[in-house]
Amino acid sequence: MYSLPVMSAPNLTISAEPWEGSALVYGTLAARTSADAAAGQLSLVLTITNNEATQVHLNQVTVSFVGPPAVGSSSIPADLMMGTLETKRWVFETANNIILPVPAPGAVHIALSCDGFTDAAALDVPLVFIT
């Protein structure tokens, strides 16, 4: 029986939006009541280029946060096929928007898991609040 070799992380070029200056940004949300704490919302658009010699299938996007305050990670199923040297965009569905405390952690770790790879391709970027 023949099986494909398992490789470490896929060779992907990843950029994230909304981007301003040198950081990923998140926006404000109105508090539900005057007694509620401020909150923010992170909605992502990823631009991904497949630098592999074969097509790559993205199956999951995991967003985690670095620094205080502690915010849980979010794993989002994905289904995006990219041919060799092909660039595609992956957009958060509204249901996947991440609600953050204000202030939020100072950085974001975005991991892209793909079929046939043991490790995820990753992007680490600063996170800032925009009004």
C-alpha positions in Angstrom: 0.0 0.0 0.0 1.3 3.4 -1.0 0.7 6.5 1.2 1.8 10.0 0.8 4.7 11.1 3.0 3.8 13.3 5.9 5.6 16.6 5.9 6.1 19.3 8.5 4.5 22.7 7.9 3.3 23.7 4.4 5.2 26.5 2.7 2.6 29.2 2.7 2.9 33.0 2.6 0.2 34.4 4.9 -1.0 38.0 5.4 -3.9 39.1 7.6 -6.4 42.0 7.4 -7.5 44.4 8.8 -4.0 45.8 9.0 -2.9 49.3 9.9 0.6 50.4 10.2 2.5 47.4 11.6 -0.3 45.5 13.4 -3.5 43.6 13.0 -6.4 45.7 14.3 -9.7 45.0 16.0 -12.6 47.4 16.4 -14.9 48.5 19.2 -18.3 47.1 20.1 -21.0 49.1 21.9 -21.5 47.8 25.4 -24.9 46.1 25.9 -25.5 48.2 29.0 -23.7 51.0 30.9 -22.7 48.3 33.4 -21.0 46.1 30.9 -17.3 46.1 30.2 -16.0 47.4 26.9 -15.4 44.8 24.2 -13.8 44.5 20.8 -14.3 42.3 17.7 -11.7 40.6 15.6 -12.8 39.7 12.1 -10.1 38.3 9.8 -9.4 38.1 6.1 -6.4 36.0 5.2 -4.5 36.1 1.9 -2.6 32.9 1.4 -0.1 31.9 -1.3 0.8 28.2 -1.7 4.5 28.0 -2.3 4.5 24.2 -2.5 5.2 22.2 -5.6 1.8 20.6 -5.3 -1.7 21.7 -4.4 -2.5 22.2 -0.7 -5.8 21.9 1.1 -6.4 24.2 4.1 -8.6 22.4 6.6 -8.5 24.5 9.8 -7.6 28.0 11.0 -6.7 28.4 14.6 -6.4 31.9 16.2 -4.8 32.2 19.6 -3.6 35.1 21.6 -0.3 36.0 23.2 -0.1 38.0 26.4 -2.5 39.1 29.0 -5.4 39.1 29.5 -6.0 35.5 28.8 -8.3 34.8 25.8 -9.1 31.3 24.6 -8.2 30.2 21.2 -10.6 29.7 18.3 -10.4 26.8 15.8 -12.4 27.3 12.7 -13.0 24.6 10.1 -11.8 25.6 6.6 -12.1 24.1 3.1 -9.8 25.9 0.8 -7.8 24.2 -2.0 -4.8 26.1 -3.4 -2.9 25.1 -6.5 0.9 25.6 -6.8 1.8 29.3 -6.5 -1.9 30.2 -6.3 -3.0 33.0 -4.0 -6.5 32.8 -2.4 -8.4 34.7 0.3 -10.1 33.1 3.3 -12.7 35.2 5.1 -14.1 34.8 8.5 -17.8 34.0 8.5 -19.8 36.3 10.8 -20.3 33.4 13.3 -16.5 33.1 13.6 -15.8 36.7 14.7 -13.9 36.8 18.0 -15.1 39.0 20.8 -12.2 40.4 22.8 -11.8 42.3 26.0 -10.5 45.9 25.9 -7.6 46.0 26.2 -6.9 42.7 24.4 -3.8 40.6 24.3 -0.9 42.3 22.5 -0.4 39.7 19.7 -2.1 37.0 17.7 -0.9 33.6 16.5 -2.7 32.4 13.4 -2.1 28.7 12.5 -3.2 27.2 9.2 -3.5 23.4 9.3 -3.4 21.6 5.9 -4.0 18.0 4.8 -0.8 15.9 4.8 1.3 18.2 7.0 2.1 17.4 10.7 2.6 21.1 11.6 0.7 24.2 10.8 1.9 27.2 8.8 1.8 30.1 11.2 1.7 33.9 11.3 2.5 35.9 14.5 1.5 39.5 14.5 0.9 42.4 16.9 -2.7 43.2 17.8 -3.9 46.8 18.4 -7.2 48.5 19.0 -8.6 50.9 16.5 -11.5 53.3 17.2 
